[in-house]
Amino acid sequence: MRIVDPEHWKGLPDGHTRATTSSHGDPADELAVRRRQHEQAGALRFLLARSDAAEVKVGRRPLSIYDQITGTRPFH
């Protein structure tokens, strides 16, 4: 038996305003969606570049080091 308290869902979106798409849409609409996604990605890159995390120097190493550490490949 499964019991769900409706109060747990209070304040969450119910999906009645969710937009749906199909692969048979208008090409102009699809272009608008891709353009909006590109603009949103640009805005995210802008915000990330301004954050303190953008200044953190990250070490780089070859992925093969993880094989060596885990023993999944013999050492060369």
PDB file of N, H, CA, C and O in Angstrom:
ATOM      1  N   MET A   1       0.848  -1.168   0.000  1.00  0.00           N
ATOM      2  CA  MET A   1       0.000   0.000   0.000  1.00  0.00           C
ATOM      3  C   MET A   1       0.897   1.236   0.000  1.00  0.00           C
ATOM      4  O   MET A   1       1.922   1.275   0.680  1.00  0.00           O
ATOM      5  N   ARG A   2       0.502   2.221  -0.757  1.00  0.00           N
ATOM      6  H   ARG A   2      -0.330   2.189  -1.310  1.00  0.00           H
ATOM      7  CA  ARG A   2       1.258   3.464  -0.850  1.00  0.00           C
ATOM      8  C   ARG A   2       0.370   4.603  -0.385  1.00  0.00           C
ATOM      9  O   ARG A   2      -0.761   4.760  -0.846  1.00  0.00           O
ATOM     10  N   ILE A   3       0.901   5.395   0.536  1.00  0.00           N
ATOM     11  H   ILE A   3       1.819   5.268   0.910  1.00  0.00           H
ATOM     12  CA  ILE A   3       0.154   6.543   1.047  1.00  0.00           C
ATOM     13  C   ILE A   3       0.953   7.796   0.737  1.00  0.00           C
ATOM     14  O   ILE A   3       2.137   7.884   1.062  1.00  0.00           O
ATOM     15  N   VAL A   4       0.306   8.758   0.112  1.00  0.00           N
ATOM     16  H   VAL A   4      -0.655   8.687  -0.151  1.00  0.00           H
ATOM     17  CA  VAL A   4       0.951  10.019  -0.242  1.00  0.00           C
ATOM     18  C   VAL A   4       0.209  11.153   0.437  1.00  0.00           C
ATOM     19  O   VAL A   4      -1.010  11.277   0.312  1.00  0.00           O
ATOM     20  N   ASP A   5       0.937  11.961   1.143  1.00  0.00           N
ATOM     21  H   ASP A   5       1.927  11.860   1.245  1.00  0.00           H
ATOM     22  CA  ASP A   5       0.344  13.135   1.786  1.00  0.00           C
ATOM     23  C   ASP A   5       0.315  14.270   0.767  1.00  0.00           C
ATOM     24  O   ASP A   5       1.379  14.741   0.365  1.00  0.00           O
ATOM     25  N   PRO A   6      -0.858  14.730   0.333  1.00  0.00           N
ATOM     26  CA  PRO A   6      -0.954  15.798  -0.662  1.00  0.00           C
ATOM     27  C   PRO A   6      -0.239  17.079  -0.241  1.00  0.00           C
ATOM     28  O   PRO A   6       0.149  17.876  -1.096  1.00  0.00           O
ATOM     29  N   GLU A   7      -0.062  17.283   1.031  1.00  0.00           N
ATOM     30  H   GLU A   7      -0.377  16.636   1.726  1.00  0.00           H
ATOM     31  CA  GLU A   7       0.634  18.488   1.501  1.00  0.00           C
ATOM     32  C   GLU A   7       2.095  18.517   1.045  1.00  0.00           C
ATOM     33  O   GLU A   7       2.688  19.590   0.936  1.00  0.00           O
ATOM     34  N   HIS A   8       2.674  17.350   0.780  1.00  0.00           N
ATOM     35  H   HIS A   8       2.192  16.478   0.868  1.00  0.00           H
ATOM     36  CA  HIS A   8       4.058  17.307   0.308  1.00  0.00           C
ATOM     37  C   HIS A   8       4.210  17.970  -1.056  1.00  0.00           C
ATOM     38  O   HIS A   8       5.292  18.438  -1.409  1.00  0.00           O
ATOM     39  N   TRP A   9       3.128  18.007  -1.811  1.00  0.00           N
ATOM     40  H   TRP A   9       2.249  17.627  -1.524  1.00  0.00           H
ATOM     41  CA  TRP A   9       3.161  18.585  -3.150  1.00  0.00           C
ATOM     42  C   TRP A   9       2.794  20.068  -3.155  1.00  0.00           C
ATOM     43  O   TRP A   9       2.904  20.729  -4.187  1.00  0.00           O
ATOM     44  N   LYS A  10       2.370  20.581  -2.033  1.00  0.00           N
ATOM     45  H   LYS A  10       2.281  20.043  -1.194  1.00  0.00           H
ATOM     46  CA  LYS A  10       1.908  21.967  -1.959  1.00  0.00           C
ATOM     47  C   LYS A  10       3.038  22.921  -2.359  1.00  0.00           C
ATOM     48  O   LYS A  10       4.157  22.820  -1.855  1.00  0.00           O
ATOM     49  N   GLY A  11       2.735  23.831  -3.255  1.00  0.00           N
ATOM     50  H   GLY A  11       1.826  23.913  -3.664  1.00  0.00           H
ATOM     51  CA  GLY A  11       3.698  24.832  -3.680  1.00  0.00           C
ATOM     52  C   GLY A  11       4.578  24.402  -4.842  1.00  0.00           C
ATOM     53  O   GLY A  11       5.303  25.229  -5.396  1.00  0.00           O
ATOM     54  N   LEU A  12       4.535  23.121  -5.231  1.00  0.00           N
ATOM     55  H   LEU A  12       3.946  22.449  -4.781  1.00  0.00           H
ATOM     56  CA  LEU A  12       5.324  22.654  -6.366  1.00  0.00           C
ATOM     57  C   LEU A  12       4.534  22.840  -7.656  1.00  0.00           C
ATOM     58  O   LEU A  12       3.303  22.826  -7.633  1.00  0.00           O
ATOM     59  N   PRO A  13       5.221  23.013  -8.771  1.00  0.00           N
ATOM     60  CA  PRO A  13       4.495  23.143 -10.040  1.00  0.00           C
ATOM     61  C   PRO A  13       3.718  21.869 -10.332  1.00  0.00           C
ATOM     62  O   PRO A  13       4.200  20.767 -10.073  1.00  0.00           O
ATOM     63  N   ASP A  14       2.523  22.021 -10.869  1.00  0.00           N
ATOM     64  H   ASP A  14       2.132  22.917 -11.079  1.00  0.00           H
ATOM     65  CA  ASP A  14       1.697  20.853 -11.146  1.00  0.00           C
ATOM     66  C   ASP A  14       1.759  20.432 -12.613  1.00  0.00           C
ATOM     67  O   ASP A  14       1.141  19.441 -13.003  1.00  0.00           O
ATOM     68  N   GLY A  15       2.494  21.175 -13.413  1.00  0.00           N
ATOM     69  H   GLY A  15       2.996  21.980 -13.096  1.00  0.00           H
ATOM     70  CA  GLY A  15       2.676  20.806 -14.808  1.00  0.00           C
ATOM     71  C   GLY A  15       1.624  21.343 -15.754  1.00  0.00           C
ATOM     72  O   GLY A  15       1.732  21.127 -16.962  1.00  0.00           O
ATOM     73  N   HIS A  16       0.619  22.027 -15.260  1.00  0.00           N
ATOM     74  H   HIS A  16       0.531  22.202 -14.280  1.00  0.00           H
ATOM     75  CA  HIS A  16      -0.446  22.488 -16.159  1.00  0.00           C
ATOM     76  C   HIS A  16       0.027  23.584 -17.105  1.00  0.00           C
ATOM     77  O   HIS A  16      -0.629  23.853 -18.111  1.00  0.00           O
ATOM     78  N   THR A  17       1.158  24.221 -16.797  1.00  0.00           N
ATOM     79  H   THR A  17       1.691  24.002 -15.979  1.00  0.00           H
ATOM     80  CA  THR A  17       1.679  25.266 -17.681  1.00  0.00           C
ATOM     81  C   THR A  17       2.899  24.795 -18.453  1.00  0.00           C
ATOM     82  O   THR A  17       3.555  25.591 -19.124  1.00  0.00           O
ATOM     83  N   ARG A  18       3.206  23.512 -18.363  1.00  0.00           N
ATOM     84  H   ARG A  18       2.673  22.866 -17.818  1.00  0.00           H
ATOM     85  CA  ARG A  18       4.400  22.989 -19.013  1.00  0.00           C
ATOM     86  C   ARG A  18       4.210  22.992 -20.525  1.00  0.00           C
ATOM     87  O   ARG A  18       3.188  22.531 -21.033  1.00  0.00           O
ATOM     88  N   ALA A  19       5.186  23.507 -21.225  1.00  0.00           N
ATOM     89  H   ALA A  19       6.016  23.882 -20.812  1.00  0.00           H
ATOM     90  CA  ALA A  19       5.142  23.516 -22.682  1.00  0.00           C
ATOM     91  C   ALA A  19       5.589  22.153 -23.204  1.00  0.00           C
ATOM     92  O   ALA A  19       6.467  21.516 -22.622  1.00  0.00           O
ATOM     93  N   THR A  20       4.994  21.720 -24.279  1.00  0.00           N
ATOM     94  H   THR A  20       4.281  22.237 -24.751  1.00  0.00           H
ATOM     95  CA  THR A  20       5.402  20.475 -24.904  1.00  0.00           C
ATOM     96  C   THR A  20       5.824  20.761 -26.336  1.00  0.00           C
ATOM     97  O   THR A  20       5.363  21.720 -26.955  1.00  0.00           O
ATOM     98  N   THR A  21       6.700  19.921 -26.846  1.00  0.00           N
ATOM     99  H   THR A  21       7.074  19.142 -26.343  1.00  0.00           H
ATOM    100  CA  THR A  21       7.160  20.088 -28.222  1.00  0.00           C
ATOM    101  C   THR A  21       7.079  18.747 -28.923  1.00  0.00           C
ATOM    102  O   THR A  21       7.003  17.697 -28.286  1.00  0.00           O
ATOM    103  N   SER A  22       7.096  18.800 -30.217  1.00  0.00           N
ATOM    104  H   SER A  22       7.158  19.653 -30.735  1.00  0.00           H
ATOM    105  CA  SER A  22       7.147  17.573 -31.011  1.00  0.00           C
ATOM    106  C   SER A  22       8.189  17.768 -32.099  1.00  0.00           C
ATOM    107  O   SER A  22       8.577  18.894 -32.411  1.00  0.00           O
ATOM    108  N   SER A  23       8.629  16.680 -32.659  1.00  0.00           N
ATOM    109  H   SER A  23       8.314  15.765 -32.405  1.00  0.00           H
ATOM    110  CA  SER A  23       9.638  16.767 -33.714  1.00  0.00           C
ATOM    111  C   SER A  23       9.035  17.271 -35.025  1.00  0.00           C
ATOM    112  O   SER A  23       9.765  17.519 -35.985  1.00  0.00           O
ATOM    113  N   HIS A  24       7.715  17.422 -35.075  1.00  0.00           N
ATOM    114  H   HIS A  24       7.122  17.220 -34.296  1.00  0.00           H
ATOM    115  CA  HIS A  24       7.054  17.860 -36.298  1.00  0.00           C
ATOM    116  C   HIS A  24       6.643  19.330 -36.211  1.00  0.00           C
ATOM    117  O   HIS A  24       5.699  19.755 -36.876  1.00  0.00           O
ATOM    118  N   GLY A  25       7.347  20.094 -35.396  1.00  0.00           N
ATOM    119  H   GLY A  25       8.114  19.748 -34.855  1.00  0.00           H
ATOM    120  CA  GLY A  25       7.000  21.493 -35.202  1.00  0.00           C
ATOM    121  C   GLY A  25       7.436  22.370 -36.359  1.00  0.00           C
ATOM    122  O   GLY A  25       8.101  21.924 -37.294  1.00  0.00           O
ATOM    123  N   ASP A  26       7.052  23.595 -36.270  1.00  0.00           N
ATOM    124  H   ASP A  26       6.512  23.958 -35.510  1.00  0.00           H
ATOM    125  CA  ASP A  26       7.412  24.598 -37.260  1.00  0.00           C
ATOM    126  C   ASP A  26       8.916  24.859 -37.180  1.00  0.00           C
ATOM    127  O   ASP A  26       9.429  25.106 -36.088  1.00  0.00           O
ATOM    128  N   PRO A  27       9.639  24.813 -38.306  1.00  0.00           N
ATOM    129  CA  PRO A  27      11.082  25.070 -38.278  1.00  0.00           C
ATOM    130  C   PRO A  27      11.434  26.425 -37.669  1.00  0.00           C
ATOM    131  O   PRO A  27      12.481  26.570 -37.038  1.00  0.00           O
ATOM    132  N   ALA A  28      10.569  27.410 -37.854  1.00  0.00           N
ATOM    133  H   ALA A  28       9.719  27.292 -38.366  1.00  0.00           H
ATOM    134  CA  ALA A  28      10.821  28.728 -37.272  1.00  0.00           C
ATOM    135  C   ALA A  28      10.781  28.646 -35.748  1.00  0.00           C
ATOM    136  O   ALA A  28      11.579  29.297 -35.073  1.00  0.00           O
ATOM    137  N   ASP A  29       9.855  27.849 -35.199  1.00  0.00           N
ATOM    138  H   ASP A  29       9.207  27.321 -35.748  1.00  0.00           H
ATOM    139  CA  ASP A  29       9.775  27.662 -33.753  1.00  0.00           C
ATOM    140  C   ASP A  29      11.022  26.953 -33.231  1.00  0.00           C
ATOM    141  O   ASP A  29      11.568  27.316 -32.189  1.00  0.00           O
ATOM    142  N   GLU A  30      11.463  25.937 -33.971  1.00  0.00           N
ATOM    143  H   GLU A  30      11.020  25.642 -34.817  1.00  0.00           H
ATOM    144  CA  GLU A  30      12.654  25.203 -33.563  1.00  0.00           C
ATOM    145  C   GLU A  30      13.875  26.115 -33.567  1.00  0.00           C
ATOM    146  O   GLU A  30      14.727  26.020 -32.684  1.00  0.00           O
ATOM    147  N   LEU A  31      13.960  26.997 -34.558  1.00  0.00           N
ATOM    148  H   LEU A  31      13.268  27.074 -35.275  1.00  0.00           H
ATOM    149  CA  LEU A  31      15.066  27.951 -34.617  1.00  0.00           C
ATOM    150  C   LEU A  31      15.004  28.898 -33.423  1.00  0.00           C
ATOM    151  O   LEU A  31      16.036  29.225 -32.837  1.00  0.00           O
ATOM    152  N   ALA A  32      13.817  29.333 -33.066  1.00  0.00           N
ATOM    153  H   ALA A  32      12.979  29.067 -33.542  1.00  0.00           H
ATOM    154  CA  ALA A  32      13.661  30.228 -31.912  1.00  0.00           C
ATOM    155  C   ALA A  32      14.084  29.525 -30.627  1.00  0.00           C
ATOM    156  O   ALA A  32      14.715  30.137 -29.765  1.00  0.00           O
ATOM    157  N   VAL A  33      13.745  28.254 -30.493  1.00  0.00           N
ATOM    158  H   VAL A  33      13.232  27.756 -31.193  1.00  0.00           H
ATOM    159  CA  VAL A  33      14.135  27.495 -29.302  1.00  0.00           C
ATOM    160  C   VAL A  33      15.650  27.381 -29.241  1.00  0.00           C
ATOM    161  O   VAL A  33      16.252  27.617 -28.193  1.00  0.00           O
ATOM    162  N   ARG A  34      16.269  27.019 -30.364  1.00  0.00           N
ATOM    163  H   ARG A  34      15.780  26.828 -31.215  1.00  0.00           H
ATOM    164  CA  ARG A  34      17.738  26.900 -30.375  1.00  0.00           C
ATOM    165  C   ARG A  34      18.405  28.233 -30.080  1.00  0.00           C
ATOM    166  O   ARG A  34      19.416  28.274 -29.379  1.00  0.00           O
ATOM    167  N   ARG A  35      17.856  29.323 -30.604  1.00  0.00           N
ATOM    168  H   ARG A  35      17.035  29.290 -31.174  1.00  0.00           H
ATOM    169  CA  ARG A  35      18.421  30.652 -30.352  1.00  0.00           C
ATOM    170  C   ARG A  35      18.313  31.000 -28.871  1.00  0.00           C
ATOM    171  O   ARG A  35      19.259  31.529 -28.287  1.00  0.00           O
ATOM    172  N   ARG A  36      17.169  30.708 -28.264  1.00  0.00           N
ATOM    173  H   ARG A  36      16.401  30.279 -28.738  1.00  0.00           H
ATOM    174  CA  ARG A  36      16.972  30.986 -26.835  1.00  0.00           C
ATOM    175  C   ARG A  36      17.930  30.142 -25.985  1.00  0.00           C
ATOM    176  O   ARG A  36      18.489  30.639 -25.007  1.00  0.00           O
ATOM    177  N   GLN A  37      18.120  28.876 -26.350  1.00  0.00           N
ATOM    178  H   GLN A  37      17.666  28.471 -27.144  1.00  0.00           H
ATOM    179  CA  GLN A  37      19.057  28.020 -25.618  1.00  0.00           C
ATOM    180  C   GLN A  37      20.474  28.568 -25.720  1.00  0.00           C
ATOM    181  O   GLN A  37      21.219  28.562 -24.741  1.00  0.00           O
ATOM    182  N   HIS A  38      20.844  29.040 -26.903  1.00  0.00           N
ATOM    183  H   HIS A  38      20.239  29.045 -27.699  1.00  0.00           H
ATOM    184  CA  HIS A  38      22.176  29.613 -27.102  1.00  0.00           C
ATOM    185  C   HIS A  38      22.348  30.871 -26.250  1.00  0.00           C
ATOM    186  O   HIS A  38      23.399  31.073 -25.641  1.00  0.00           O
ATOM    187  N   GLU A  39      21.322  31.709 -26.209  1.00  0.00           N
ATOM    188  H   GLU A  39      20.468  31.545 -26.704  1.00  0.00           H
ATOM    189  CA  GLU A  39      21.389  32.934 -25.403  1.00  0.00           C
ATOM    190  C   GLU A  39      21.504  32.604 -23.919  1.00  0.00           C
ATOM    191  O   GLU A  39      22.259  33.251 -23.193  1.00  0.00           O
ATOM    192  N   GLN A  40      20.757  31.597 -23.466  1.00  0.00           N
ATOM    193  H   GLN A  40      20.143  31.071 -24.055  1.00  0.00           H
ATOM    194  CA  GLN A  40      20.813  31.196 -22.059  1.00  0.00           C
ATOM    195  C   GLN A  40      22.187  30.640 -21.716  1.00  0.00           C
ATOM    196  O   GLN A  40      22.712  30.913 -20.636  1.00  0.00           O
ATOM    197  N   ALA A  41      22.773  29.869 -22.615  1.00  0.00           N
ATOM    198  H   ALA A  41      22.348  29.648 -23.492  1.00  0.00           H
ATOM    199  CA  ALA A  41      24.110  29.319 -22.380  1.00  0.00           C
ATOM    200  C   ALA A  41      25.127  30.451 -22.292  1.00  0.00           C
ATOM    201  O   ALA A  41      26.045  30.397 -21.473  1.00  0.00           O
ATOM    202  N   GLY A  42      24.970  31.479 -23.133  1.00  0.00           N
ATOM    203  H   GLY A  42      24.225  31.522 -23.798  1.00  0.00           H
ATOM    204  CA  GLY A  42      25.870  32.627 -23.086  1.00  0.00           C
ATOM    205  C   GLY A  42      25.743  33.369 -21.766  1.00  0.00           C
ATOM    206  O   GLY A  42      26.744  33.810 -21.202  1.00  0.00           O
ATOM    207  N   ALA A  43      24.524  33.507 -21.270  1.00  0.00           N
ATOM    208  H   ALA A  43      23.711  33.149 -21.728  1.00  0.00           H
ATOM    209  CA  ALA A  43      24.316  34.179 -19.988  1.00  0.00           C
ATOM    210  C   ALA A  43      24.959  33.383 -18.865  1.00  0.00           C
ATOM    211  O   ALA A  43      25.550  33.965 -17.955  1.00  0.00           O
ATOM    212  N   LEU A  44      24.853  32.061 -18.916  1.00  0.00           N
ATOM    213  H   LEU A  44      24.373  31.589 -19.655  1.00  0.00           H
ATOM    214  CA  LEU A  44      25.469  31.227 -17.893  1.00  0.00           C
ATOM    215  C   LEU A  44      26.986  31.356 -17.943  1.00  0.00           C
ATOM    216  O   LEU A  44      27.630  31.480 -16.901  1.00  0.00           O
ATOM    217  N   ARG A  45      27.565  31.328 -19.143  1.00  0.00           N
ATOM    218  H   ARG A  45      27.042  31.227 -19.989  1.00  0.00           H
ATOM    219  CA  ARG A  45      29.019  31.504 -19.264  1.00  0.00           C
ATOM    220  C   ARG A  45      29.446  32.846 -18.683  1.00  0.00           C
ATOM    221  O   ARG A  45      30.480  32.935 -18.021  1.00  0.00           O
ATOM    222  N   PHE A  46      28.655  33.889 -18.927  1.00  0.00           N
ATOM    223  H   PHE A  46      27.816  33.816 -19.465  1.00  0.00           H
ATOM    224  CA  PHE A  46      28.973  35.214 -18.398  1.00  0.00           C
ATOM    225  C   PHE A  46      28.975  35.196 -16.872  1.00  0.00           C
ATOM    226  O   PHE A  46      29.891  35.726 -16.245  1.00  0.00           O
ATOM    227  N   LEU A  47      27.947  34.583 -16.272  1.00  0.00           N
ATOM    228  H   LEU A  47      27.202  34.152 -16.782  1.00  0.00           H
ATOM    229  CA  LEU A  47      27.872  34.530 -14.810  1.00  0.00           C
ATOM    230  C   LEU A  47      29.007  33.707 -14.222  1.00  0.00           C
ATOM    231  O   LEU A  47      29.592  34.086 -13.206  1.00  0.00           O
ATOM    232  N   LEU A  48      29.321  32.584 -14.856  1.00  0.00           N
ATOM    233  H   LEU A  48      28.846  32.277 -15.681  1.00  0.00           H
ATOM    234  CA  LEU A  48      30.400  31.744 -14.351  1.00  0.00           C
ATOM    235  C   LEU A  48      31.743  32.456 -14.455  1.00  0.00           C
ATOM    236  O   LEU A  48      32.583  32.321 -13.566  1.00  0.00           O
ATOM    237  N   ALA A  49      31.951  33.200 -15.513  1.00  0.00           N
ATOM    238  H   ALA A  49      31.269  33.310 -16.236  1.00  0.00           H
ATOM    239  CA  ALA A  49      33.219  33.914 -15.689  1.00  0.00           C
ATOM    240  C   ALA A  49      33.394  34.989 -14.620  1.00  0.00           C
ATOM    241  O   ALA A  49      34.523  35.332 -14.268  1.00  0.00           O
ATOM    242  N   ARG A  50      32.298  35.521 -14.104  1.00  0.00           N
ATOM    243  H   ARG A  50      31.381  35.242 -14.390  1.00  0.00           H
ATOM    244  CA  ARG A  50      32.371  36.563 -13.089  1.00  0.00           C
ATOM    245  C   ARG A  50      32.538  35.997 -11.681  1.00  0.00           C
ATOM    246  O   ARG A  50      32.861  36.743 -10.756  1.00  0.00           O
ATOM    247  N   SER A  51      32.326  34.701 -11.503  1.00  0.00           N
ATOM    248  H   SER A  51      32.064  34.095 -12.254  1.00  0.00           H
ATOM    249  CA  SER A  51      32.356  34.134 -10.164  1.00  0.00           C
ATOM    250  C   SER A  51      33.792  33.907  -9.702  1.00  0.00           C
ATOM    251  O   SER A  51      34.716  33.834 -10.512  1.00  0.00           O
ATOM    252  N   ASP A  52      33.959  33.799  -8.397  1.00  0.00           N
ATOM    253  H   ASP A  52      33.208  33.859  -7.739  1.00  0.00           H
ATOM    254  CA  ASP A  52      35.281  33.537  -7.836  1.00  0.00           C
ATOM    255  C   ASP A  52      35.824  32.198  -8.314  1.00  0.00           C
ATOM    256  O   ASP A  52      37.038  32.028  -8.431  1.00  0.00           O
ATOM    257  N   ALA A  53      34.948  31.256  -8.587  1.00  0.00           N
ATOM    258  H   ALA A  53      33.962  31.394  -8.492  1.00  0.00           H
ATOM    259  CA  ALA A  53      35.380  29.933  -9.029  1.00  0.00           C
ATOM    260  C   ALA A  53      36.128  30.006 -10.359  1.00  0.00           C
ATOM    261  O   ALA A  53      36.944  29.134 -10.657  1.00  0.00           O
ATOM    262  N   ALA A  54      35.857  31.038 -11.158  1.00  0.00           N
ATOM    263  H   ALA A  54      35.194  31.746 -10.916  1.00  0.00           H
ATOM    264  CA  ALA A  54      36.526  31.173 -12.441  1.00  0.00           C
ATOM    265  C   ALA A  54      38.015  31.443 -12.268  1.00  0.00           C
ATOM    266  O   ALA A  54      38.792  31.233 -13.199  1.00  0.00           O
ATOM    267  N   GLU A  55      38.414  31.899 -11.108  1.00  0.00           N
ATOM    268  H   GLU A  55      37.782  32.069 -10.352  1.00  0.00           H
ATOM    269  CA  GLU A  55      39.814  32.215 -10.854  1.00  0.00           C
ATOM    270  C   GLU A  55      40.594  31.048 -10.265  1.00  0.00           C
ATOM    271  O   GLU A  55      41.811  31.143 -10.107  1.00  0.00           O
ATOM    272  N   VAL A  56      39.927  29.959  -9.938  1.00  0.00           N
ATOM    273  H   VAL A  56      38.938  29.882 -10.066  1.00  0.00           H
ATOM    274  CA  VAL A  56      40.594  28.807  -9.326  1.00  0.00           C
ATOM    275  C   VAL A  56      41.424  28.092 -10.379  1.00  0.00           C
ATOM    276  O   VAL A  56      40.922  27.755 -11.452  1.00  0.00           O
ATOM    277  N   LYS A  57      42.687  27.861 -10.073  1.00  0.00           N
ATOM    278  H   LYS A  57      43.095  28.135  -9.201  1.00  0.00           H
ATOM    279  CA  LYS A  57      43.563  27.122 -10.975  1.00  0.00           C
ATOM    280  C   LYS A  57      43.371  25.632 -10.715  1.00  0.00           C
ATOM    281  O   LYS A  57      43.445  25.187  -9.570  1.00  0.00           O
ATOM    282  N   VAL A  58      43.132  24.877 -11.751  1.00  0.00           N
ATOM    283  H   VAL A  58      43.072  25.238 -12.681  1.00  0.00           H
ATOM    284  CA  VAL A  58      42.857  23.460 -11.633  1.00  0.00           C
ATOM    285  C   VAL A  58      44.019  22.685 -12.230  1.00  0.00           C
ATOM    286  O   VAL A  58      44.484  22.981 -13.331  1.00  0.00           O
ATOM    287  N   GLY A  59      44.481  21.682 -11.480  1.00  0.00           N
ATOM    288  H   GLY A  59      44.104  21.442 -10.586  1.00  0.00           H
ATOM    289  CA  GLY A  59      45.554  20.838 -11.985  1.00  0.00           C
ATOM    290  C   GLY A  59      45.063  19.971 -13.130  1.00  0.00           C
ATOM    291  O   GLY A  59      43.890  19.602 -13.188  1.00  0.00           O
ATOM    292  N   ARG A  60      45.963  19.653 -14.030  1.00  0.00           N
ATOM    293  H   ARG A  60      46.916  19.952 -13.983  1.00  0.00           H
ATOM    294  CA  ARG A  60      45.615  18.795 -15.162  1.00  0.00           C
ATOM    295  C   ARG A  60      46.539  17.587 -15.154  1.00  0.00           C
ATOM    296  O   ARG A  60      47.733  17.701 -14.878  1.00  0.00           O
ATOM    297  N   ARG A  61      45.971  16.440 -15.459  1.00  0.00           N
ATOM    298  H   ARG A  61      45.001  16.347 -15.683  1.00  0.00           H
ATOM    299  CA  ARG A  61      46.751  15.215 -15.536  1.00  0.00           C
ATOM    300  C   ARG A  61      46.114  14.311 -16.577  1.00  0.00           C
ATOM    301  O   ARG A  61      44.921  14.436 -16.855  1.00  0.00           O
ATOM    302  N   PRO A  62      46.880  13.411 -17.150  1.00  0.00           N
ATOM    303  CA  PRO A  62      46.289  12.499 -18.133  1.00  0.00           C
ATOM    304  C   PRO A  62      45.294  11.552 -17.466  1.00  0.00           C
ATOM    305  O   PRO A  62      45.459  11.190 -16.301  1.00  0.00           O
ATOM    306  N   LEU A  63      44.276  11.160 -18.199  1.00  0.00           N
ATOM    307  H   LEU A  63      44.143  11.454 -19.145  1.00  0.00           H
ATOM    308  CA  LEU A  63      43.271  10.260 -17.650  1.00  0.00           C
ATOM    309  C   LEU A  63      43.861   8.898 -17.305  1.00  0.00           C
ATOM    310  O   LEU A  63      43.314   8.189 -16.459  1.00  0.00           O
ATOM    311  N   SER A  64      44.951   8.525 -17.935  1.00  0.00           N
ATOM    312  H   SER A  64      45.395   9.101 -18.622  1.00  0.00           H
ATOM    313  CA  SER A  64      45.556   7.217 -17.671  1.00  0.00           C
ATOM    314  C   SER A  64      46.020   7.090 -16.217  1.00  0.00           C
ATOM    315  O   SER A  64      46.167   5.975 -15.718  1.00  0.00           O
ATOM    316  N   ILE A  65      46.248   8.200 -15.541  1.00  0.00           N
ATOM    317  H   ILE A  65      46.128   9.106 -15.947  1.00  0.00           H
ATOM    318  CA  ILE A  65      46.669   8.140 -14.137  1.00  0.00           C
ATOM    319  C   ILE A  65      45.600   7.471 -13.280  1.00  0.00           C
ATOM    320  O   ILE A  65      45.928   6.805 -12.298  1.00  0.00           O
ATOM    321  N   TYR A  66      44.333   7.636 -13.632  1.00  0.00           N
ATOM    322  H   TYR A  66      44.066   8.177 -14.430  1.00  0.00           H
ATOM    323  CA  TYR A  66      43.255   7.026 -12.862  1.00  0.00           C
ATOM    324  C   TYR A  66      43.242   5.509 -13.045  1.00  0.00           C
ATOM    325  O   TYR A  66      42.912   4.767 -12.119  1.00  0.00           O
ATOM    326  N   ASP A  67      43.605   5.053 -14.251  1.00  0.00           N
ATOM    327  H   ASP A  67      43.873   5.655 -15.003  1.00  0.00           H
ATOM    328  CA  ASP A  67      43.748   3.607 -14.459  1.00  0.00           C
ATOM    329  C   ASP A  67      44.860   3.069 -13.572  1.00  0.00           C
ATOM    330  O   ASP A  67      44.726   1.994 -12.986  1.00  0.00           O
ATOM    331  N   GLN A  68      45.936   3.799 -13.473  1.00  0.00           N
ATOM    332  H   GLN A  68      46.045   4.672 -13.949  1.00  0.00           H
ATOM    333  CA  GLN A  68      47.055   3.358 -12.639  1.00  0.00           C
ATOM    334  C   GLN A  68      46.660   3.331 -11.170  1.00  0.00           C
ATOM    335  O   GLN A  68      46.997   2.391 -10.451  1.00  0.00           O
ATOM    336  N   ILE A  69      45.956   4.344 -10.730  1.00  0.00           N
ATOM    337  H   ILE A  69      45.681   5.108 -11.315  1.00  0.00           H
ATOM    338  CA  ILE A  69      45.562   4.435  -9.320  1.00  0.00           C
ATOM    339  C   ILE A  69      44.613   3.302  -8.948  1.00  0.00           C
ATOM    340  O   ILE A  69      44.731   2.715  -7.872  1.00  0.00           O
ATOM    341  N   THR A  70      43.676   2.998  -9.836  1.00  0.00           N
ATOM    342  H   THR A  70      43.581   3.475 -10.710  1.00  0.00           H
ATOM    343  CA  THR A  70      42.671   1.971  -9.522  1.00  0.00           C
ATOM    344  C   THR A  70      43.145   0.569  -9.847  1.00  0.00           C
ATOM    345  O   THR A  70      42.488  -0.406  -9.484  1.00  0.00           O
ATOM    346  N   GLY A  71      44.267   0.454 -10.522  1.00  0.00           N
ATOM    347  H   GLY A  71      44.800   1.246 -10.817  1.00  0.00           H
ATOM    348  CA  GLY A  71      44.790  -0.859 -10.869  1.00  0.00           C
ATOM    349  C   GLY A  71      44.062  -1.527 -11.995  1.00  0.00           C
ATOM    350  O   GLY A  71      44.138  -2.747 -12.141  1.00  0.00           O
ATOM    351  N   THR A  72      43.353  -0.759 -12.801  1.00  0.00           N
ATOM    352  H   THR A  72      43.291   0.232 -12.681  1.00  0.00           H
ATOM    353  CA  THR A  72      42.605  -1.354 -13.907  1.00  0.00           C
ATOM    354  C   THR A  72      43.476  -1.574 -15.141  1.00  0.00           C
ATOM    355  O   THR A  72      43.050  -2.219 -16.098  1.00  0.00           O
ATOM    356  N   ARG A  73      44.682  -1.044 -15.119  1.00  0.00           N
ATOM    357  H   ARG A  73      45.029  -0.519 -14.341  1.00  0.00           H
ATOM    358  CA  ARG A  73      45.605  -1.240 -16.226  1.00  0.00           C
ATOM    359  C   ARG A  73      46.999  -1.349 -15.637  1.00  0.00           C
ATOM    360  O   ARG A  73      47.324  -0.627 -14.694  1.00  0.00           O
ATOM    361  N   PRO A  74      47.825  -2.226 -16.165  1.00  0.00           N
ATOM    362  CA  PRO A  74      49.180  -2.332 -15.615  1.00  0.00           C
ATOM    363  C   PRO A  74      49.970  -1.046 -15.818  1.00  0.00           C
ATOM    364  O   PRO A  74      49.770  -0.326 -16.796  1.00  0.00           O
ATOM    365  N   PHE A  75      50.850  -0.775 -14.897  1.00  0.00           N
ATOM    366  H   PHE A  75      51.012  -1.360 -14.102  1.00  0.00           H
ATOM    367  CA  PHE A  75      51.720   0.399 -15.002  1.00  0.00           C
ATOM    368  C   PHE A  75      52.660   0.214 -16.183  1.00  0.00           C
ATOM    369  O   PHE A  75      53.096  -0.898 -16.481  1.00  0.00           O
ATOM    370  N   HIS A  76      52.957   1.291 -16.831  1.00  0.00           N
ATOM    371  H   HIS A  76      52.603   2.195 -16.589  1.00  0.00           H
ATOM    372  CA  HIS A  76      53.880   1.234 -17.974  1.00  0.00           C
ATOM    373  C   HIS A  76      55.295   1.441 -17.510  1.00  0.00           C
ATOM    374  O   HIS A  76      56.219   1.427 -18.323  1.00  0.00           O
TER     375      HIS A  76
END
